[in-house]
Amino acid sequence: MTDKMLVEVFASLPPCSGGRLVKKMMKEIEEKYGDRVEIKIYEGINDKVKEYGIETTPAIVIDVDIRIIGVAPSMETLEDALKEAGL
């Protein structure tokens, strides 16, 4: 595999409980799949939020597809979303 899968996380600022949970989950994902994923975390309003049209956080975008929005998923759901995206 030449390119890493891009996982972008969007959380409010200050982060809500869901955002904090998702950020914690991303550390676990990075430990488990770090050689295959690149994780970027954005907090608050920024150009990327506007680009994707995200209105609710937390949100997780996997390779430019909004996969999870408005909830902190279970680790199983997150890993399923990564696998569906080709991880």
C-alpha positions as CSV (number, residue, x, y, z in Angstrom):
1,M,0.0,0.0,0.0
2,T,1.5,3.3,-1.0
3,D,-0.9,5.8,0.5
4,K,-2.3,5.9,4.0
5,M,-6.0,6.2,4.5
6,L,-6.9,9.7,5.6
7,V,-9.1,9.9,8.7
8,E,-10.3,13.4,9.6
9,V,-12.0,14.0,12.9
10,F,-14.1,17.1,13.6
11,A,-14.9,18.1,17.2
12,S,-16.3,21.2,18.8
13,L,-14.1,23.6,20.8
14,P,-14.1,23.0,23.7
15,P,-14.8,19.4,22.8
16,C,-18.0,17.8,24.0
17,S,-18.0,14.4,25.7
18,G,-18.5,12.7,22.3
19,G,-15.6,14.6,20.8
20,R,-13.3,13.7,23.7
21,L,-14.3,10.0,23.3
22,V,-13.7,10.1,19.5
23,K,-10.3,11.7,20.0
24,K,-9.4,8.9,22.5
25,M,-10.6,6.3,20.1
26,M,-8.3,7.8,17.4
27,K,-5.3,7.2,19.6
28,E,-6.3,3.5,19.7
29,I,-6.8,3.4,16.0
30,E,-3.4,5.0,15.4
31,E,-1.8,2.4,17.7
32,K,-3.5,-0.4,15.9
33,Y,-3.4,0.8,12.3
34,G,-0.8,3.6,12.4
35,D,1.1,2.2,9.4
36,R,-2.0,2.4,7.3
37,V,-3.9,5.5,8.5
38,E,-3.2,9.2,8.8
39,I,-5.3,10.9,11.4
40,K,-6.0,14.6,11.4
41,I,-8.1,16.2,14.2
42,Y,-9.8,19.6,13.7
43,E,-11.5,21.5,16.6
44,G,-13.9,24.3,16.2
45,I,-15.0,26.0,13.0
46,N,-12.5,25.9,10.2
47,D,-12.2,25.7,6.4
48,K,-12.5,21.9,6.4
49,V,-15.7,22.0,8.3
50,K,-17.1,24.3,5.7
51,E,-15.7,22.3,2.8
52,Y,-17.5,19.2,4.0
53,G,-20.6,21.0,5.1
54,I,-20.4,19.5,8.6
55,E,-23.0,21.1,10.9
56,T,-22.9,18.5,13.8
57,T,-19.9,17.1,15.7
58,P,-18.3,14.9,16.4
59,A,-17.8,13.8,12.8
60,I,-15.4,11.4,11.2
61,V,-14.5,11.6,7.5
62,I,-12.6,8.7,5.9
63,D,-10.9,9.4,2.6
64,V,-13.3,12.4,2.0
65,D,-16.5,10.5,2.8
66,I,-18.4,11.6,5.8
67,R,-18.9,8.2,7.6
68,I,-20.0,9.2,11.1
69,I,-21.7,12.4,12.2
70,G,-23.3,13.6,15.4
71,V,-22.4,10.6,17.6
72,A,-19.4,9.0,19.1
73,P,-19.5,5.5,17.6
74,S,-18.4,2.3,19.3
75,M,-15.0,1.0,18.5
76,E,-16.6,-1.8,16.5
77,T,-18.6,0.6,14.4
78,L,-15.5,2.8,13.8
79,E,-13.4,-0.2,12.7
80,D,-16.3,-1.4,10.5
81,A,-16.4,2.0,8.8
82,L,-12.6,1.9,8.2
83,K,-12.9,-1.6,6.7
84,E,-15.8,-0.6,4.5
85,A,-13.6,2.3,3.3
86,G,-10.9,-0.2,2.3
87,L,-8.5,-0.5,5.3
